[in-house]
């Protein structure tokens, strides 16, 4: 259970943890100054925070994540370069990793050097690094999840109204930032069933928890109504739209459930580290020990149930690597704890030194793979696209599916019209827009309606490495509904193309 108060933990740990986090921040920020927003959601979020900063609250509940937009709207009011949002979101994810390492280190009494190396190993994983270099809800959601993880551990070990309400508060914060926190609810129900202390049902505690969880919905429902005339239930309606889509998306995918038990194992095999796999294998051992053993909970048992249930639940839904966002770091932690226990059981005299050496090797392996899977895709050609448009005095351009050019075009006074279908493109032509940016993001998303446009005369072509990234394609598996193999086949097709961005001109509409 939560370790007894240890006043020496932070004084001993900070001198190790802070340099590790500084190094991790450098790893996360590397190359972002020459990068574009990697996906449509990042651009859309950037536009919405600017709308809210300008007084337009119409899209406050987009993706059921009002907390995200309220967090960044004050920054948008300062009108910074869009890269600032990438930097801030990356640093938010670094803070989440550091907090996770510190939490585990404290409750499991890990040596300070191990805590620092744990932060490096978790934070340099390909998945967490990639997800921390965009402008989506992932980073804030991860930080809120770590807060919940720590608060709920205290609730289990120190049952009281105070610890219960603190955990409920972190759950409410998580729901503010990411709808995937709805998946936390059944996991918490499992823990409450295993704990069997009845705290939730004592002396009005259930009512108090309900007030904590419902307060943001009531308050922000009123804010949306007052500021934009939105229905007070607009946030809840956003959940319904996400969980139960009534129509197929632009990639013709409908529904949210798909059993594909091989997707995540294959992803972890190809993009995870050996420590992650050790954690996956150790999870049932740790979980079973906590399941059958009388309390108190061990840190490994507690984390293994979280990680195992997340993996089991996400395996039933449409797949994308971000489905492992909350679980992969826990699997890495469990791998480290399993390694530590194994070395201690064989009674090696230098077990501590061996553990440190293995963690250094794991961090080194991650750092070796980052240039191959992430950094080489960072440099963008969108500034060159905008320079060409300015040179040819183009003031309006249609962009197919992708909106990566928008943050570069707006300062240049160029309007970008996003089109997802040929019908929308025809509408743009009738509005007098004849220049088209055939953006390779359409291949990432599986929206193939614009394939015929490739037969038009090409005025200029540009490479865009990010639009050939395996991780970017896999992150859109949920949108396309494609299997792991199908997704990577599409990625190979995109990577073999001579260019990913093409400017062409259509004949004016009659």
C-alpha positions as CSV (number, residue, x, y, z in Angstrom):
1,X,0.0,0.0,0.0
2,X,1.1,3.6,-0.1
3,X,4.4,3.7,1.6
4,X,4.7,5.5,4.9
5,X,5.7,9.1,4.6
6,X,9.3,9.3,3.5
7,X,10.6,12.8,3.9
8,X,13.9,11.8,2.3
9,X,12.4,10.6,-1.0
10,X,12.2,13.9,-2.7
11,X,15.6,15.3,-1.5
12,X,17.3,12.2,-2.7
13,X,15.3,11.8,-5.9
14,X,15.1,15.3,-7.4
15,X,18.9,15.5,-8.2
16,X,18.5,12.4,-10.4
17,X,15.0,12.9,-11.7
18,X,15.3,16.5,-12.9
19,X,18.2,15.9,-15.2
20,X,16.5,12.8,-16.6
21,X,13.4,14.9,-17.3
22,X,15.5,17.6,-18.9
23,X,17.0,15.0,-21.2
24,X,13.6,13.6,-21.9
25,X,12.2,17.1,-22.8
26,X,15.1,17.6,-25.2
27,X,14.2,14.2,-26.8
28,X,10.6,15.2,-27.1
29,X,11.2,18.7,-28.5
30,X,13.9,17.6,-31.0
31,X,12.9,18.5,-34.5
32,X,9.5,20.1,-33.6
33,X,10.7,23.5,-34.8
34,X,10.7,22.3,-38.4
35,X,7.6,20.1,-38.1
36,X,4.0,20.6,-39.0
37,X,0.9,19.4,-37.1
38,X,1.0,15.7,-37.9
39,X,-2.8,15.1,-38.2
40,X,-6.1,16.7,-38.9
41,X,-7.2,16.6,-35.2
42,X,-4.1,18.7,-34.2
43,X,-5.0,21.4,-36.8
44,X,-8.7,21.3,-35.8
45,X,-7.8,21.7,-32.1
46,X,-5.5,24.6,-33.0
47,X,-8.3,26.3,-34.8
48,X,-10.8,25.8,-32.0
49,X,-8.6,27.2,-29.3
50,X,-8.2,30.3,-31.4
51,X,-11.9,30.5,-31.9
52,X,-12.5,30.3,-28.1
53,X,-9.8,32.9,-27.5
54,X,-11.6,35.1,-29.9
55,X,-15.0,34.7,-28.2
56,X,-16.5,31.9,-30.4
57,X,-17.4,29.0,-28.1
58,X,-19.4,27.0,-30.7
59,X,-17.0,24.1,-30.7
60,X,-16.2,23.9,-26.9
61,X,-17.3,20.3,-26.7
62,X,-15.6,19.0,-29.8
63,X,-14.3,15.5,-29.1
64,X,-16.0,15.8,-25.7
65,X,-12.8,17.5,-24.4
66,X,-13.7,21.0,-23.2
67,X,-10.9,21.0,-20.7
68,X,-8.3,20.8,-23.5
69,X,-9.6,23.9,-25.2
70,X,-10.0,25.9,-22.0
71,X,-6.4,25.0,-21.1
72,X,-4.9,26.3,-24.3
73,X,-7.3,29.2,-25.1
74,X,-5.3,31.7,-23.0
75,X,-2.2,30.7,-24.9
76,X,-4.0,31.2,-28.2
77,X,-5.0,34.7,-27.0
78,X,-1.3,35.6,-27.2
79,X,-1.3,34.7,-30.9
80,X,2.0,32.7,-30.8
81,X,3.4,30.7,-33.6
82,X,1.6,27.3,-33.8
83,X,4.8,25.5,-32.8
84,X,4.3,26.8,-29.3
85,X,1.3,24.5,-28.9
86,X,3.5,21.6,-30.0
87,X,6.1,22.5,-27.4
88,X,3.7,22.9,-24.6
89,X,1.9,19.7,-25.3
90,X,5.2,17.8,-25.5
91,X,6.3,19.2,-22.1
92,X,2.9,18.3,-20.6
93,X,3.6,14.7,-21.5
94,X,7.0,14.9,-20.0
95,X,5.5,16.0,-16.8
96,X,3.1,13.0,-16.9
97,X,6.0,10.6,-17.3
98,X,8.0,12.2,-14.5
99,X,5.0,12.0,-12.2
100,X,4.5,8.3,-13.0
101,X,8.1,7.5,-12.3
102,X,8.1,9.4,-9.1
103,X,4.8,7.8,-7.9
104,X,6.1,4.3,-8.6
105,X,9.5,5.1,-7.1
106,X,7.9,6.3,-3.9
107,X,5.4,3.5,-3.3
108,X,7.9,0.8,-4.3
109,X,10.9,2.4,-2.5
110,X,13.0,2.4,-5.7
111,X,16.5,3.8,-5.6
112,X,16.7,7.4,-7.0
113,X,18.8,6.4,-10.0
114,X,16.3,3.7,-10.9
115,X,13.4,6.3,-10.7
116,X,15.3,8.6,-13.1
117,X,16.1,5.8,-15.5
118,X,12.5,4.6,-15.3
119,X,11.3,8.0,-16.5
120,X,13.8,7.9,-19.4
121,X,12.8,4.3,-20.4
122,X,9.1,5.1,-20.3
123,X,9.3,8.5,-21.8
124,X,11.5,7.5,-24.8
125,X,9.2,4.8,-26.0
126,X,8.2,5.1,-29.6
127,X,4.5,5.3,-28.8
128,X,4.6,7.9,-26.0
129,X,7.2,10.0,-27.9
130,X,5.1,10.0,-31.0
131,X,1.8,10.8,-29.1
132,X,3.6,13.6,-27.3
133,X,4.6,15.5,-30.5
134,X,1.1,16.5,-31.7
135,X,-1.6,18.9,-30.4
136,X,-4.3,16.4,-29.3
137,X,-5.8,15.4,-26.0
138,X,-3.3,12.6,-25.4
139,X,-0.8,14.5,-23.3
140,X,-3.3,16.2,-21.0
141,X,-5.2,12.9,-20.7
142,X,-2.0,11.0,-19.7
143,X,-1.2,13.6,-17.0
144,X,-4.8,13.3,-15.6
145,X,-4.5,9.5,-15.7
146,X,-1.3,9.5,-13.6
147,X,-3.1,11.8,-11.1
148,X,-6.0,9.3,-10.9
149,X,-3.6,6.4,-10.6
150,X,-1.9,7.9,-7.6
151,X,-5.0,9.2,-5.9
152,X,-6.9,6.0,-6.3
153,X,-3.9,4.0,-4.9
154,X,-4.2,6.2,-1.8
155,X,-7.9,5.6,-1.7
156,X,-7.4,1.8,-1.6
157,X,-4.6,2.0,1.0
158,X,-5.9,4.7,3.2
159,X,-9.7,4.4,2.9
160,X,-11.3,7.7,3.9
161,X,-13.8,10.2,2.5
162,X,-10.9,12.5,1.7
163,X,-9.0,10.0,-0.4
164,X,-12.2,8.8,-2.1
165,X,-13.2,12.4,-3.1
166,X,-9.6,13.2,-4.2
167,X,-9.8,10.2,-6.6
168,X,-13.2,11.3,-7.8
169,X,-11.7,14.8,-8.5
170,X,-9.0,13.3,-10.7
171,X,-11.5,11.2,-12.5
172,X,-13.6,14.4,-13.2
173,X,-10.4,16.1,-14.4
174,X,-9.7,13.2,-16.7
175,X,-13.2,13.3,-18.2
176,X,-12.7,17.0,-18.9
177,X,-9.8,16.2,-21.2
178,X,-10.5,12.9,-22.7
179,X,-13.5,10.8,-23.4
180,X,-11.5,7.6,-23.1
181,X,-11.7,8.1,-19.4
182,X,-15.1,6.5,-19.7
183,X,-13.2,3.3,-20.0
184,X,-11.8,3.9,-16.6
185,X,-15.2,3.5,-15.0
186,X,-15.5,-0.3,-15.3
187,X,-11.9,-0.7,-14.1
188,X,-12.7,1.3,-11.0
189,X,-15.8,-0.9,-10.5
190,X,-13.5,-4.0,-10.5
191,X,-11.2,-2.4,-7.9
192,X,-14.2,-1.4,-5.7
193,X,-15.5,-5.0,-6.0
194,X,-12.1,-6.4,-5.0
195,X,-11.6,-3.9,-2.2
196,X,-15.0,-4.7,-0.6
197,X,-14.7,-2.0,2.1
198,X,-18.0,-0.3,1.4
199,X,-16.5,3.1,1.6
200,X,-18.3,4.4,-1.5
201,X,-21.6,3.6,0.1
202,X,-20.9,5.0,3.5
203,X,-22.4,8.2,5.0
204,X,-23.5,9.9,1.8
205,X,-20.1,9.3,0.0
206,X,-21.8,8.1,-3.2
207,X,-23.8,11.4,-3.3
208,X,-20.6,13.4,-2.8
209,X,-18.8,11.5,-5.5
210,X,-21.7,12.1,-7.8
211,X,-21.6,15.9,-7.1
212,X,-17.8,16.0,-7.9
213,X,-18.3,14.1,-11.2
214,X,-21.4,15.9,-12.3
215,X,-20.2,19.5,-11.4
216,X,-18.1,20.0,-14.6
217,X,-21.0,18.9,-16.8
218,X,-23.4,21.3,-15.1
219,X,-21.0,24.2,-15.0
220,X,-19.7,23.9,-18.5
221,X,-23.1,23.1,-19.9
222,X,-24.2,26.5,-18.6
223,X,-21.0,28.1,-20.0
224,X,-21.7,26.6,-23.4
225,X,-25.3,27.8,-23.3
226,X,-24.4,31.3,-22.2
227,X,-21.5,31.8,-24.5
228,X,-22.7,30.1,-27.6
229,X,-26.4,29.1,-27.1
230,X,-25.4,25.4,-27.0
231,X,-27.8,22.9,-25.4
232,X,-26.8,22.3,-21.8
233,X,-26.5,18.6,-22.6
234,X,-24.1,19.2,-25.5
235,X,-21.2,17.6,-23.8
236,X,-23.2,14.4,-23.0
237,X,-24.4,14.4,-26.6
238,X,-20.8,14.5,-27.8
239,X,-20.3,11.2,-26.0
240,X,-23.3,9.7,-27.8
241,X,-21.9,10.8,-31.2
242,X,-18.5,9.3,-30.5
243,X,-19.7,6.0,-28.9
244,X,-22.7,5.4,-31.2
245,X,-22.0,7.0,-34.6
246,X,-25.1,7.1,-36.7
247,X,-23.4,7.3,-40.0
248,X,-20.2,6.0,-41.5
249,X,-17.2,8.4,-41.5
250,X,-15.3,9.7,-44.6
251,X,-13.4,6.4,-44.8
252,X,-16.7,4.5,-44.8
253,X,-16.0,3.0,-41.4
254,X,-18.9,2.6,-39.0
255,X,-19.2,1.2,-35.5
256,X,-16.6,1.1,-32.7
257,X,-16.1,-2.6,-32.0
258,X,-13.8,-5.0,-33.7
259,X,-12.1,-8.1,-32.2
260,X,-8.6,-8.2,-33.5
261,X,-6.4,-9.9,-30.9
262,X,-3.3,-9.8,-33.0
263,X,-3.2,-6.0,-33.5
264,X,-1.7,-4.9,-30.2
265,X,0.7,-7.8,-29.7
266,X,2.1,-7.2,-33.2
267,X,2.4,-3.4,-32.5
268,X,4.2,-4.0,-29.2
269,X,6.5,-6.6,-30.9
270,X,7.5,-4.2,-33.7
271,X,7.4,-0.8,-31.8
272,X,7.7,-1.7,-28.2
273,X,10.8,-2.5,-26.1
274,X,11.8,-5.8,-24.5
275,X,10.8,-4.3,-21.1
276,X,7.3,-3.8,-22.3
277,X,7.0,-7.4,-23.3
278,X,8.5,-8.5,-20.0
279,X,5.8,-6.3,-18.3
280,X,3.0,-7.9,-20.5
281,X,4.2,-11.4,-19.5
282,X,4.5,-10.4,-15.8
283,X,1.1,-8.8,-15.7
284,X,-1.0,-12.0,-15.1
285,X,1.4,-13.1,-12.4
286,X,1.3,-9.8,-10.5
287,X,-2.5,-9.5,-11.1
288,X,-3.3,-13.0,-9.9
289,X,-1.3,-12.4,-6.7
290,X,-3.3,-9.3,-5.9
291,X,-6.6,-10.9,-6.9
292,X,-6.3,-13.9,-4.6
293,X,-4.2,-12.4,-1.8
294,X,-5.6,-10.6,1.1
295,X,-4.9,-6.9,1.1
296,X,-2.9,-4.7,1.2
297,X,-2.3,-4.1,-2.5
298,X,1.3,-4.3,-3.8
299,X,2.3,-1.6,-6.3
300,X,2.9,-4.3,-8.9
301,X,-0.4,-5.9,-8.3
302,X,-2.3,-2.6,-8.5
303,X,-0.6,-1.5,-11.7
304,X,-1.0,-4.9,-13.3
305,X,-4.8,-4.9,-13.0
306,X,-4.9,-1.4,-14.5
307,X,-2.7,-2.4,-17.4
308,X,-4.3,-5.8,-18.0
309,X,-7.9,-4.5,-18.0
310,X,-7.0,-1.7,-20.3
311,X,-5.4,-4.1,-22.8
312,X,-8.4,-6.4,-22.5
313,X,-10.9,-3.6,-23.0
314,X,-9.1,-2.0,-25.9
315,X,-8.8,-5.3,-27.7
316,X,-12.6,-5.3,-28.1
317,X,-12.6,-1.9,-29.8
318,X,-11.3,-0.5,-33.1
319,X,-7.5,-0.5,-32.9
320,X,-4.9,2.3,-32.9
321,X,-1.7,2.6,-31.0
322,X,-3.2,5.4,-28.9
323,X,-5.5,2.7,-27.4
324,X,-2.4,1.7,-25.4
325,X,-1.6,5.3,-24.3
326,X,-2.5,4.6,-20.6
327,X,-1.3,1.0,-20.6
328,X,2.1,0.9,-22.3
329,X,3.9,3.0,-19.7
330,X,2.4,0.7,-17.0
331,X,3.7,-2.4,-18.9
332,X,7.2,-0.8,-18.9
333,X,7.0,-0.2,-15.2
334,X,5.8,-3.7,-14.6
335,X,8.8,-5.0,-16.7
336,X,11.2,-3.0,-14.5
337,X,9.6,-4.3,-11.3
338,X,9.7,-7.9,-12.6
339,X,13.3,-7.5,-13.5
340,X,14.1,-6.0,-10.1
341,X,12.4,-8.8,-8.2
342,X,14.0,-11.5,-10.4
343,X,17.5,-10.1,-9.8
344,X,16.8,-10.0,-6.0
345,X,15.5,-13.6,-5.9
346,X,18.6,-15.0,-7.5
347,X,20.6,-13.1,-4.8
348,X,23.1,-11.6,-7.2
349,X,25.5,-9.4,-5.2
350,X,25.5,-6.7,-7.8
351,X,21.7,-6.9,-8.6
352,X,21.3,-3.1,-8.3
353,X,24.1,-2.4,-10.7
354,X,22.8,-5.0,-13.1
355,X,19.4,-3.4,-13.0
356,X,20.8,0.1,-13.7
357,X,22.9,-1.3,-16.6
358,X,19.8,-3.0,-18.1
359,X,17.7,0.2,-17.8
360,X,20.5,2.2,-19.5
361,X,20.5,-0.4,-22.3
362,X,16.7,-0.2,-22.6
363,X,16.8,3.6,-22.8
364,X,19.7,3.4,-25.3
365,X,17.6,1.1,-27.5
366,X,14.7,3.5,-27.5
367,X,17.0,6.4,-28.3
368,X,18.5,4.4,-31.2
369,X,15.1,3.8,-32.7
370,X,13.7,7.4,-32.4
371,X,15.6,8.8,-35.4
372,X,14.4,5.9,-37.5
373,X,10.7,6.0,-36.6
374,X,10.1,9.6,-35.6
375,X,12.8,12.2,-36.2
376,X,13.4,11.5,-39.9
377,X,9.7,12.2,-40.6
378,X,9.6,15.6,-38.9
379,X,10.8,18.1,-41.5
380,X,7.9,19.5,-43.4
381,X,7.5,21.0,-46.9
382,X,4.3,23.0,-46.2
383,X,6.3,26.2,-46.0
384,X,7.6,25.6,-49.5
385,X,4.0,24.9,-50.6
386,X,2.9,28.3,-49.2
387,X,5.9,30.0,-50.8
388,X,4.9,28.6,-54.2
389,X,1.3,29.8,-53.7
390,X,2.4,33.3,-52.7
391,X,4.8,33.5,-55.7
392,X,1.9,32.6,-58.0
393,X,-0.4,35.0,-56.2
394,X,-2.8,32.3,-55.1
395,X,-5.1,33.5,-52.4
396,X,-7.4,30.5,-52.0
397,X,-6.6,26.8,-52.3
398,X,-8.6,23.6,-51.6
399,X,-6.8,20.9,-49.6
400,X,-7.8,17.3,-49.9
401,X,-8.6,15.9,-46.4
402,X,-5.4,17.1,-44.8
403,X,-5.1,20.5,-43.2
404,X,-1.4,20.6,-42.4
405,X,-0.9,23.6,-44.7
406,X,-3.3,25.8,-42.8
407,X,-1.0,27.0,-40.0
408,X,1.5,28.1,-42.6
409,X,-1.0,29.6,-45.0
410,X,-2.9,31.7,-42.5
411,X,0.0,34.1,-41.7
412,X,0.5,34.5,-45.5
413,X,-3.1,35.5,-46.0
414,X,-4.0,32.4,-48.0
415,X,-7.4,30.8,-47.3
416,X,-7.5,27.0,-47.1
417,X,-10.7,25.2,-47.9
418,X,-10.8,21.6,-46.6
419,X,-12.6,19.1,-48.8
420,X,-13.3,15.5,-48.0
421,X,-15.3,14.5,-51.1
422,X,-15.4,15.3,-54.8
423,X,-18.8,17.0,-54.3
424,X,-17.2,19.4,-51.9
425,X,-14.4,20.0,-54.4
426,X,-17.0,20.8,-57.0
427,X,-18.6,23.3,-54.6
428,X,-15.2,24.9,-54.1
429,X,-14.7,25.2,-57.9
430,X,-18.1,26.9,-58.3
431,X,-17.0,29.3,-55.6
432,X,-14.0,30.2,-57.8
433,X,-11.3,28.1,-56.2
434,X,-9.3,26.4,-58.9
435,X,-6.0,25.6,-57.2
436,X,-5.9,22.3,-55.3
437,X,-3.4,20.9,-53.0
438,X,-3.6,17.1,-53.4
439,X,-2.5,16.3,-49.9
440,X,-1.2,12.7,-49.2
441,X,-3.1,12.7,-45.9
442,X,-6.0,11.3,-47.9
443,X,-4.0,8.0,-48.1
444,X,-3.4,8.0,-44.3
445,X,-7.1,8.3,-43.7
446,X,-8.3,6.0,-46.4
447,X,-10.3,8.6,-48.2
448,X,-9.7,7.6,-51.8
449,X,-12.2,9.8,-53.6
450,X,-9.5,12.0,-55.1
451,X,-7.4,9.4,-56.8
452,X,-8.6,10.5,-60.2
453,X,-7.2,14.0,-59.7
454,X,-3.7,12.6,-60.1
455,X,-4.3,12.6,-63.8
456,X,-4.4,16.4,-63.9
457,X,-1.4,18.5,-64.8
458,X,0.9,18.9,-61.8
459,X,2.2,22.4,-61.3
460,X,4.5,21.6,-58.4
461,X,5.2,18.6,-56.1
462,X,6.8,18.4,-52.7
463,X,7.8,15.6,-50.4
464,X,6.1,15.4,-46.9
465,X,7.9,12.7,-44.9
466,X,5.3,12.6,-42.1
467,X,2.7,11.4,-44.5
468,X,4.7,8.2,-45.0
469,X,5.2,7.4,-41.3
470,X,4.2,3.9,-40.2
471,X,3.2,5.3,-36.8
472,X,0.9,7.9,-38.3
473,X,-0.8,5.4,-40.5
474,X,-1.3,3.0,-37.6
475,X,-2.7,5.8,-35.5
476,X,-5.4,6.2,-38.1
477,X,-6.4,2.5,-38.1
478,X,-9.2,3.4,-35.8
479,X,-10.5,5.9,-38.3
480,X,-10.2,3.6,-41.3
481,X,-11.1,0.3,-39.5
482,X,-8.3,-1.4,-41.4
483,X,-6.2,-4.3,-39.9
484,X,-2.6,-3.9,-38.9
485,X,-1.4,-5.5,-42.1
486,X,-3.8,-3.5,-44.3
487,X,-2.7,-0.3,-42.7
488,X,1.0,-1.0,-43.3
489,X,0.3,-2.0,-46.8
490,X,-1.2,1.4,-47.4
491,X,1.8,3.0,-45.7
492,X,4.1,1.2,-48.2
493,X,2.0,2.5,-51.1
494,X,2.3,6.1,-49.8
495,X,6.0,5.7,-49.1
496,X,6.7,4.6,-52.7
497,X,5.0,7.7,-54.2
498,X,7.4,10.3,-55.6
499,X,5.7,13.1,-53.7
500,X,3.1,13.5,-51.1
501,X,2.0,17.1,-51.8
502,X,0.9,18.1,-55.3
503,X,-0.4,21.5,-56.4
504,X,-2.6,21.5,-59.5
505,X,-5.1,23.8,-61.2
506,X,-8.6,22.8,-62.3
507,X,-10.5,24.4,-65.0
508,X,-13.0,26.9,-63.6
509,X,-16.6,25.7,-63.2
510,X,-19.0,26.6,-65.9
